[in-house]
Amino acid sequence: MAITFFELLKTVIEKETDFISNQLEIPIDVVYELILDEAERNQVEWFSDRVPNLNYQDPACRLAYLYIVAAANASTFQHVLESNEDLHNYVLKIAKERHEVKICAFGAGPGTELMAMAKFFEQQKLGVSVSVDFQLLDKVQEWASSWYGIRDQVNESFKHLHGANRSTWSMIPSGNFLACDITELDRFSYLGDVWKQDIYVLNFLLSEIFNDDPGLRSFLSQVAKFAPTGARFVFIERRGYRWQQHIQNIAKESGLVLSKFIESPNGRLVGEDATKLGQIYDAIQERRKPRLTWNVVYSIGVKQ
Ligand SMILES: C[S@@+](CC[C@H](N)C(=O)[O-])C[C@H]1O[C@@H](n2cnc3c(N)ncnc32)[C@H](O)[C@@H]1O
């Protein structure tokens, strides 16, 4: 028994599709058609070579993301946690010493970073229970329902694996979702002092902001200013010189010391079986399959 992304997502997706079906009073098959339409639209927008115009406020669009992309994106962060020696050692040292890791995810969307942390700590078998406290920032408030849905499923999985006593779980998740456009510096002061995190993650955010946005650089400079010395900023993006340039500009303006860029061109979901998505997979997989591979570049910035 283990934590797997597709099993986690199955229940989250089923609960949300049932909710939409009941709320809009339409059959589940019609909800699946809406999801397929949004999936098509997302694909076109992501590769439009301009700021993508995405419908994340629409539940069908968020479900398309959960079905197609969420497992692959969780896997990219898990891959970086496992394969980057510096980050791996940093996270394990904190987890062993403090039994608590504080993490901030920018453009956190549905909670893929939480899925990655859950699978990571379950596999590490540290023999202690680690509290992982998330600060989530996303401009789309509607993602909160998916985030809390994923958190509930993570809790259910640990209960199933280790029993009801949380002190026996590999990880205890908690999180606070803040609706915030992180290209808007004036939002920074409204958030209060929420910047004492150990890790800051930007997983597939820069390609959605798309432009080398001065507002984003200013916002992240402020975050870096208040972050503890040694905090790690994890940038994961599609491969491409453009995104590397944006990451370098952010690091320069924020005073982060950036690692070299590491390319992972042929990433693949390991130990995952998409059929575990269940009903939705059976219904639409002939027309659209979940993503099982990824092609990323990443770099880690360190606060001095
Ligand atoms: C491609 S998704 C990535 C989600 C998650 N990190 C993952 O890897 O699966 C990009 C996310 O960034 C959010 N986003 C886009 N522009 C943003 C902005 N200016 N400020 C905050 N969040 C933003 C979107 O709402 C979306 O949830």
The ligand as an SDF file (V2000), in Angstrom:
LIG
                    3D

 27 29  0  0  0  0  0  0  0  0999 V2000
   -0.4240   25.7350  -14.4280 C   0  0  0  0  0  0  0  0  0  0  0  0
   -1.1910   26.0720  -12.8670 S   0  0  0  0  0  0  0  0  0  0  0  0
   -0.0060   25.3170  -11.7680 C   0  0  0  0  0  0  0  0  0  0  0  0
   -0.6590   24.8360  -10.5040 C   0  0  0  0  0  0  0  0  0  0  0  0
    0.2430   23.9950   -9.6100 C   0  0  0  0  0  0  0  0  0  0  0  0
    1.3870   24.7550   -9.1410 N   0  0  0  0  0  0  0  0  0  0  0  0
    0.6990   22.7930  -10.3640 C   0  0  0  0  0  0  0  0  0  0  0  0
    1.8910   22.7010  -10.6610 O   0  0  0  0  0  0  0  0  0  0  0  0
   -0.1340   21.9480  -10.6900 O   0  0  0  0  0  0  0  0  0  0  0  0
   -0.8570   27.7890  -12.6310 C   0  0  0  0  0  0  0  0  0  0  0  0
   -1.5760   28.3600  -11.4360 C   0  0  0  0  0  0  0  0  0  0  0  0
   -1.1380   29.6960  -11.2540 O   0  0  0  0  0  0  0  0  0  0  0  0
   -2.2420   30.5060  -10.9450 C   0  0  0  0  0  0  0  0  0  0  0  0
   -1.8980   31.8580  -11.3750 N   0  0  0  0  0  0  0  0  0  0  0  0
   -1.7420   32.3180  -12.6340 C   0  0  0  0  0  0  0  0  0  0  0  0
   -1.3770   33.6160  -12.6220 N   0  0  0  0  0  0  0  0  0  0  0  0
   -1.2870   33.9800  -11.3140 C   0  0  0  0  0  0  0  0  0  0  0  0
   -0.9730   35.1930  -10.6470 C   0  0  0  0  0  0  0  0  0  0  0  0
   -0.6690   36.2950  -11.3390 N   0  0  0  0  0  0  0  0  0  0  0  0
   -0.9840   35.2070   -9.3000 N   0  0  0  0  0  0  0  0  0  0  0  0
   -1.2990   34.0930   -8.5890 C   0  0  0  0  0  0  0  0  0  0  0  0
   -1.6210   32.9100   -9.1670 N   0  0  0  0  0  0  0  0  0  0  0  0
   -1.6240   32.8570  -10.5130 C   0  0  0  0  0  0  0  0  0  0  0  0
   -3.4120   29.8790  -11.6920 C   0  0  0  0  0  0  0  0  0  0  0  0
   -4.6540   30.2130  -11.1150 O   0  0  0  0  0  0  0  0  0  0  0  0
   -3.0900   28.3990  -11.5490 C   0  0  0  0  0  0  0  0  0  0  0  0
   -3.6410   27.8470  -10.4090 O   0  0  0  0  0  0  0  0  0  0  0  0
  1  2  1  0
  2  3  1  0
  2 10  1  0
  3  4  1  0
  4  5  1  0
  5  6  1  0
  5  7  1  0
  7  8  2  0
  7  9  1  0
 10 11  1  0
 11 12  1  0
 11 26  1  0
 12 13  1  0
 13 14  1  0
 13 24  1  0
 14 15  1  0
 14 23  1  0
 15 16  2  0
 16 17  1  0
 17 18  1  0
 17 23  2  0
 18 19  1  0
 18 20  2  0
 20 21  1  0
 21 22  2  0
 22 23  1  0
 24 25  1  0
 24 26  1  0
 26 27  1  0
M  CHG  2   2   1   9  -1
M  END
$$$$
